Amino acid sequence: MLQPRLIEEKMLILLRQGRISKWFSGIGQEAIAVGVTMCMQHDEYILPMHRNLGVFTSRNIPLYRLFSQWQGKAAGFTKGRDRSFHFGTQEYKIVGMISHLGPQLGVADGIALAHQLKNEKKITAVFTGEGATSEGDFHEALNVASVWKLPVLFCIENNGYGLSTPTSEQYNCENLADRGVGYGMESHIIDGNNALEVYTKVKTITESMREDPRPVLLEFKTFRMRGHEEASGTKYVPQELLQFWAEKDPVEQLKNYVLENNILTEEQITHQEDIYKAEIQLHLQKADDEPVIEAHTETELNDVYAPFDFEEIQTSSQEKEEMRFIDAISKGLYQAMEKHDNLVIVGQDIAEYGGVFKITEGFVDTFGKERVRNTPICESAIVTTAMGLSIKGMKAIVEMQFADFVSSGFNPIVNYLAKVHYRWAEKADVVLRMPCGGNVGAGPFHSQTNEAWFTKTPGLKVVYPAFPYDAKGLLLTAIEDPNPVLFFEHKALYRSVLGDVPKDYYTIPFGKASLLKKGSSMTIISYGAGVHWALETIEKLNLEDVDLIDLRTLQPLDTETIYTSVKKTGKVIILQEDSLFGGIASDLAALINENCFEYLDAPVKRVGSLDTPIPFNKSLENNYLAKSRFEKALLELQAY
Ligand SMILES: Cc1ncc(C[n+]2csc(CCOP(=O)(O)OP(=O)(O)O)c2C)c(N)n1
């Protein structure tokens, strides 16, 4: 406790000197971070927050690495890409927060689930402030942990304020620990400024959790003695409150205890302080001496995705079977479950019920309920749980019941999974299956094709097959790939499109479009259901001389096939099912303009759906969908 206290005091000086950029003080809260960490085994994960320096010091991370991290230098944990405590390290079994606070609670669920599936008697500890308990993520994560009996120690540090918001404006119950009852979860209140109470109580609880796996909610009563971060000050905090808590300072309390009980002498404490101060100075010098990071664009781009050596797996037999799009996906999933025994599928109603589209029907009989998991309705916690599984070396597939509902899990996808490799070189071995798309008469919330929400975000891969053969092969690649993949499955294709599919396991590389038709008069580019609309129109108009490109994957994108075709034909039309503005077609048009301008004989044409939500009524839906406008646009381009 003395060590993090002394580091902080030094950091406050450096902050004033402008040598570090920001500091979130945990002064007065050290007993919690240190106490909890001391109760955890060295190979058990801890997910700390921004005031938990004591977790990092108690795990014996060399101080210069922490200093280097805070200075944005290479010996830190993020190559200068993220600041303060926003990092994780597998080496020390610490998984740091993202700024959004709540998502890490579900990540702890995932790690605990992985322990449970591997029959390891290990627990996981995760921290949150009382402010972040108001986030939906808190509720979702506690509920999942309770329903699944996951051994997660949820530690709330109730330090009186969330930035400037006092607890009275944050929640309306007496103790946050009281919420345990609502989750069916044991809970305790602990004096967070009393190191001995923290240690003895947490020790007993953690030992019991290892023997009898279950989640436990702890509310540590404590106080934030300094500003939210140093620059914002504590003007709004009543002086008497600060005074009250200053008298309960955990370091002073423990000092008094060891002195009164003749455990240590003043001299011994001073001596230890001197050792810590010298160590801090030495490590600070080392970090100061480290050169600043020079930006290299190539390195930055290369680190967005985890390395993946794609191995094309070709079918050993040539045996093929004609099947529907939906069956190709189901068969692919089944074979992936057979091949990867560390693969878990999670989603709503996917176990005995088989999912709303029946894709996992019968899977429970073969793979069991542990690996084919029904989840409560909580997309955010399920995405973060999948992330936690990946951190502990497993693979996860999340079935979104409908792609539309991904918005309830949007935050962890775009902020956690997408950014984790770039930030601290951790993979997110998660596939999100997205039953999507319109022309099914299902209205604004069961028909969207929302791929553009994700192609915008670096770090995600986005796959969108149009045929059964591609669906199976690309799904298997997605599962092999350690990066987060959004796998779009168009619902209207599920039972309407048939094709020959190899019976065996095989993979198809990402970033390779298919050229479905070859010609020289124009290039038609599409993906998903749009490919079938294009095929219908080509047939109707009897167009023989066109290139038809099915993109198959949107991220990575096969620009080579696109440019080669456009340079040959000089005319291009891009068809997307999504509303036009801000969609894939717009980016493709820009890329083609930039790279093929001299070859173009006509403006690049985009066809998309109306810029309205997708309506329910059939005639409104037909009017909305790009399909209704495609033929006219195609003829216009042909005549240009
Ligand atoms: C989703 C989200 N909303 C708002 C913020 C801005 N913010 C950062 S920390 C914080 C207060 C957090 O309070 P609490 O959880 O009690 O933790 P404490 O800082 O008191 O330790 C706020 C509002 C954020 N980081 N994330």
The ligand as a Gaussian input file, in Angstrom:
#p B3LYP/6-31G(d) Opt

LIG

1 1
 C      -19.839000       5.267000     -20.802000
 C      -19.098000       6.391000     -20.178000
 N      -19.755000       7.505000     -19.818000
 C      -19.074000       8.522000     -19.237000
 C      -17.737000       8.449000     -19.017000
 C      -16.961000       9.603000     -18.403000
 N      -16.497000       9.215000     -17.059000
 C      -15.299000       8.660000     -16.879000
 S      -15.046000       8.164000     -15.314000
 C      -16.542000       8.771000     -14.839000
 C      -16.974000       8.626000     -13.416000
 C      -16.896000       7.217000     -12.972000
 O      -17.337000       7.119000     -11.665000
 P      -17.179000       5.790000     -10.859000
 O      -17.616000       4.636000     -11.655000
 O      -17.831000       5.982000      -9.542000
 O      -15.609000       5.617000     -10.683000
 P      -14.594000       6.602000      -9.948000
 O      -14.029000       7.494000     -11.011000
 O      -15.335000       7.329000      -8.901000
 O      -13.542000       5.733000      -9.390000
 C      -17.228000       9.318000     -15.909000
 C      -18.557000       9.951000     -15.842000
 C      -17.088000       7.271000     -19.447000
 N      -15.779000       7.120000     -19.302000
 N      -17.786000       6.280000     -19.996000

